[in-house]
Amino acid sequence: MGIRFSVLSSGSTGNATLVNNGETTLMIDAGFSAKRIDELMQERGMTGQQLDGILITHEHSDHIKGLGAVARKYQLPVYANEKTWMAMEKAVGALADEQRCVLGTGEVRDFGSLRVESFAISHDAAEPVGYNFYDGKEKLSVCTDLGYASDKVKESIGDADVLVLEANHDIEMLRMGRYPWNIKRRILGDLGHLSNEATGELMSEILNGRLKRVYLAHLSREHNILDLAKMSVRGAMEDRGCFYKDSEFKLCETYYDRPTAWDVLNER
């Protein structure tokens, strides 16, 4: 079957993604109530009983809001690095020892035939990570909540077939918005979030003949618009001489209130 995935919902109010390869189903983050996560999964024809575990990128509430409740309800193992576990201990609540699994940053672990690799990213959290998923020659990369893309990040995601990548804000919308300056400075900084323009610049550096689709994720509801994000990312790529046809590569959407359709990596 190979890898398929659905971004159940993505944005500043919550994040969760399903990855499945026919043998294993993992959830990345659980940033909604348990009830809402069940609803989102049902929209994709899945239930919590089908999950094999939950991977956590970092401890911010929009990524772990429903984690404890979902893990307890379905008796699921939760995977995170040690610093993230320490940072989210109180928010997650009581879990059995066998549910508390450490997956170190940079570690590779096999979940049946689905291989998972974490990699370090830059964000104002204890030890935030992105994830790569492998099944045979297929590779999916999920990378949101990063202030900038280091050379290591570029190396980690550079050979993906499909990429879920942050395009959080339009810089001018953020600067003109109602947030206090200290919050704006945090978002714009190296430990904050990628702007549309920064995402386009990153894409121009890593786009190759292998990458088929990029899903623009974690869009701010206050400081971004989906059509603007796609236009700005494409414009930033073209400004750097990176031209492409839609038949060769696609910018795809994610939503704050509903799941994306299942994307099967081995389909163009």
Protein Blocks (a to p, Z undefined) as FASTA:
>chain_A
ZZadddfbgcjkbccddddehjaccdehjfbcfklmmmmmmmnopafklpgbdcdfblcf
klmmmmmmmmmmnopacdddfklmmmmmmmnopadfklmccddehiacdehjbccddddd
ddddfbdcdddddehjbccdddehifbdcfklmmmmmmcfbdcdddfbafklmmmmmbdf
klmmmmmmmklccdfklmmmmmmmmgcfklmbdcdehiafklccfklmmmmmmmmmmmno
pacdfkloccddddfkbccddddfkbZZ
